Amino acid sequence: MHELAVTRSILKIVLDHTEKNGGKRVRKIFLQIGEIRNLEEEWIQRYFDKISTGSLAENAEIKVIKVPVVFLCKICKNEFSASFREEKKILCSHCNSFEYDLLTGREFIIEKIEIE
């Protein structure tokens, strides 16, 4: 049900933006979603279709750009990617350190809204 709560937030923001800008209809919504968020595009679209019925956003298409997980090693300053789903233990790909910061992967951004 996490996707439903997120989708309600998207709809509210999109409708507010559309109304403020005099839009008559929302055509597309472009989202950037970090891989850590574990949100599925298919479910977001399904929930959006259901809750947007009768609104200016009815039939709007959602496009998701997945943002990969990237870390910065605190020891050697190497930037590296890793998958939480595939790797049990995440280490720097250069020095094998377990001391790192998350640079990308948590994003949840409405990048663009196409309205008419």
C-alpha positions in Angstrom: 0.0 0.0 0.0 3.0 2.3 0.1 2.5 3.0 -3.6 -1.0 4.2 -3.0 0.1 6.8 -0.4 2.8 8.0 -2.7 0.5 8.1 -5.7 -2.0 10.3 -3.7 0.8 12.8 -3.0 1.7 12.8 -6.7 -1.9 13.5 -7.7 -2.3 16.3 -5.3 0.9 18.0 -6.4 0.1 17.5 -10.1 -3.4 18.9 -9.7 -2.2 21.9 -7.7 0.4 22.7 -10.4 -2.1 22.2 -13.2 -4.7 24.5 -11.7 -2.2 27.2 -10.8 -1.0 27.2 -14.4 -4.4 27.3 -16.0 -4.1 23.8 -17.4 -7.1 21.9 -18.7 -5.7 18.4 -18.7 -2.6 16.5 -17.5 -1.0 14.4 -20.3 2.2 13.0 -18.8 4.0 13.0 -15.5 7.8 12.3 -15.4 9.2 11.0 -12.2 12.7 10.3 -11.0 12.7 7.4 -8.5 15.7 6.1 -6.7 16.1 2.3 -6.7 16.1 2.2 -2.9 12.5 3.5 -2.9 11.3 0.1 -4.2 8.4 1.7 -6.0 7.1 -0.1 -9.1 6.0 2.0 -12.1 3.2 -0.4 -13.0 1.6 -0.1 -9.6 2.0 3.7 -9.4 0.3 3.9 -12.8 -2.5 1.6 -11.7 -3.2 3.4 -8.5 -3.0 6.8 -10.3 -5.5 5.6 -12.9 -7.9 4.7 -10.2 -7.6 7.7 -7.9 -7.4 10.3 -10.7 -10.8 9.3 -12.3 -12.9 12.4 -12.9 -10.0 14.8 -12.3 -7.8 16.9 -14.7 -5.2 14.1 -14.4 -7.5 11.3 -15.6 -5.7 9.2 -18.2 -2.4 10.8 -17.6 0.6 8.7 -18.4 3.4 8.2 -15.8 7.0 7.8 -17.0 9.5 6.7 -14.4 13.3 7.2 -14.7 15.0 4.9 -12.2 18.0 6.5 -10.4 20.7 4.0 -9.6 22.2 3.5 -6.2 25.6 5.2 -6.0 27.9 5.4 -3.0 31.0 7.5 -2.2 33.8 5.6 -0.3 35.0 7.6 2.7 38.4 6.0 2.5 39.5 6.2 -1.1 36.8 8.6 -2.5 35.7 6.1 -5.1 32.2 6.3 -6.4 30.6 2.9 -6.9 27.2 1.3 -7.6 25.7 -1.6 -5.8 22.3 -3.3 -5.8 20.6 -4.0 -2.5 18.6 -6.8 -4.0 21.7 -8.7 -5.4 24.4 -8.1 -2.8 24.2 -9.2 0.8 27.2 -7.1 1.9 28.1 -3.8 0.1 31.8 -2.9 0.0 33.7 -0.3 -2.0 34.6 -1.8 -5.4 38.1 -0.3 -5.2 39.3 -0.7 -1.6 36.7 -3.1 -0.1 35.9 -0.6 2.6 32.4 -0.6 4.3 32.6 3.1 5.1 30.7 5.1 2.5 28.0 7.6 2.0 24.9 7.2 -0.2 25.0 9.7 -3.1 22.0 8.7 -5.2 19.2 6.2 -5.0 16.7 7.7 -2.6 15.3 10.3 -5.0 11.6 10.8 -5.5 11.1 13.8 -7.8 8.4 15.0 -10.1 10.7 16.1 -12.8 8.2 17.4 -15.4 4.4 17.6 -15.9 3.0 18.0 -19.4 -0.3 19.8 -19.4 -2.6 21.3 -22.0 
